[in-house]
């Protein structure tokens, strides 16, 4: 899936050293598999004048941040699932127990489908809000 991320972001990602620690017993295996390759993935861009590589935001949170964000949202807001990223506006993406991905609206507490799997989530084109781009896996 990391290669799909690289294509989705036109190579503008920064990988981190792999997560090699133990994972919580109920941690989603598809997330753990990605973190075993790169413990978090950042979207980056080159500064137009200097060429310096600058971070934009996390496309996939590191393991500890997934735990912290998930704990916060579950305790404070109530949604079930694992928070692994956001839409850039503070609304987290949740990987649900059934493998689907939803976007949790932190303003009104609603959830909308974002993808029918984590793999599909990272292959959908960026064409507006994730909630409107739900497509079935083929």
C-alpha positions as CSV (number, residue, x, y, z in Angstrom):
1,X,0.0,0.0,0.0
2,X,2.9,2.4,0.5
3,X,3.6,2.3,-3.3
4,X,0.0,3.2,-3.8
5,X,0.4,6.2,-1.5
6,X,3.5,7.2,-3.4
7,X,1.5,7.2,-6.7
8,X,-1.5,8.9,-5.2
9,X,0.7,11.8,-3.9
10,X,2.9,11.8,-7.1
11,X,5.9,10.8,-5.0
12,X,5.5,13.7,-2.6
13,X,5.7,11.7,0.6
14,X,8.3,11.1,3.3
15,X,8.6,7.7,4.8
16,X,9.7,7.1,8.4
17,X,11.7,4.2,10.0
18,X,9.4,1.1,10.4
19,X,7.5,0.5,13.6
20,X,9.2,-2.5,15.2
21,X,7.5,-2.6,18.6
22,X,4.7,-4.7,19.9
23,X,1.1,-3.7,18.9
24,X,-2.0,-3.8,21.0
25,X,-3.9,-7.0,20.6
26,X,-6.8,-5.5,18.8
27,X,-4.8,-3.2,16.6
28,X,-5.9,-3.5,12.9
29,X,-3.5,-5.8,11.0
30,X,-3.8,-3.7,7.8
31,X,-2.7,-0.6,9.6
32,X,0.1,-2.5,11.4
33,X,1.4,-3.9,8.1
34,X,1.7,-0.3,6.7
35,X,3.5,0.9,9.9
36,X,5.9,-2.0,9.7
37,X,7.1,-0.5,6.4
38,X,6.9,3.2,7.5
39,X,5.9,4.3,11.0
40,X,3.9,7.2,9.6
41,X,3.8,8.8,6.2
42,X,4.0,12.6,5.6
43,X,2.9,14.4,2.5
44,X,5.6,16.9,1.5
45,X,6.3,19.6,-1.0
46,X,9.3,21.4,-2.3
47,X,9.7,25.0,-1.4
48,X,9.3,26.9,-4.7
49,X,12.4,29.0,-4.2
50,X,14.8,26.9,-2.2
51,X,13.7,23.4,-3.1
52,X,13.7,22.5,0.6
53,X,11.4,19.6,1.3
54,X,8.6,20.8,3.7
55,X,6.0,18.7,5.5
56,X,2.3,19.3,4.7
57,X,0.7,16.8,7.0
58,X,0.4,13.2,8.0
59,X,-1.2,10.9,5.4
60,X,-0.8,8.1,7.9
61,X,-0.1,8.8,11.5
62,X,2.7,7.0,13.4
63,X,1.7,4.2,15.7
64,X,1.8,6.2,18.9
65,X,-0.2,9.0,17.4
66,X,-2.8,6.6,16.1
67,X,-3.2,5.4,19.7
68,X,-3.4,8.9,21.1
69,X,-5.9,10.2,18.5
70,X,-8.0,7.1,18.8
71,X,-8.1,7.4,22.6
72,X,-9.1,11.0,22.4
73,X,-11.8,10.7,19.9
74,X,-13.3,7.6,21.4
75,X,-13.3,9.1,25.0
76,X,-14.3,12.6,24.0
77,X,-16.6,12.1,21.0
78,X,-17.7,8.5,21.0
79,X,-17.0,7.2,17.5
80,X,-15.7,3.6,17.2
81,X,-12.7,2.8,15.1
82,X,-9.1,3.6,14.8
83,X,-8.1,7.2,13.9
84,X,-5.2,7.0,11.4
85,X,-5.4,10.4,9.5
86,X,-7.5,13.5,9.1
87,X,-9.1,15.3,6.1
88,X,-6.9,18.4,6.9
89,X,-9.8,20.2,8.5
90,X,-9.7,18.4,11.8
91,X,-12.1,15.6,10.9
92,X,-10.5,12.2,11.5
93,X,-10.7,9.2,9.3
94,X,-11.7,6.0,11.2
95,X,-10.8,2.5,10.2
96,X,-13.8,0.5,11.5
97,X,-13.9,-3.1,12.8
98,X,-15.5,-4.3,9.5
99,X,-12.6,-2.8,7.5
100,X,-14.4,0.2,6.1
101,X,-13.3,3.8,6.5
102,X,-15.5,6.7,7.6
103,X,-14.9,10.4,8.0
104,X,-16.1,11.7,11.4
105,X,-17.4,15.2,11.4
106,X,-16.0,16.7,14.6
107,X,-18.5,19.6,14.4
108,X,-21.8,17.6,14.4
109,X,-20.7,14.1,15.3
110,X,-21.9,12.5,12.1
111,X,-20.0,9.9,10.1
112,X,-20.0,9.4,6.4
113,X,-18.5,6.5,4.4
114,X,-15.1,7.3,2.9
115,X,-14.0,3.9,1.4
116,X,-15.0,0.3,1.7
117,X,-11.4,-0.7,2.8
118,X,-8.1,0.9,3.8
119,X,-6.6,-0.2,0.5
120,X,-9.4,1.5,-1.4
121,X,-9.1,4.6,0.7
122,X,-5.5,5.0,-0.4
123,X,-6.3,4.5,-4.1
124,X,-9.3,6.8,-4.5
125,X,-8.4,9.9,-6.5
126,X,-8.4,13.3,-4.8
127,X,-11.6,14.7,-6.3
128,X,-13.3,16.5,-3.4
129,X,-14.6,15.3,-0.1
130,X,-14.0,11.7,0.6
131,X,-17.6,11.2,1.6
132,X,-18.7,11.8,-2.0
133,X,-16.1,9.5,-3.5
134,X,-17.1,6.1,-2.0
135,X,-16.6,3.5,-4.6
136,X,-16.8,-0.3,-4.5
137,X,-13.6,-2.3,-4.7
138,X,-13.3,-4.1,-8.0
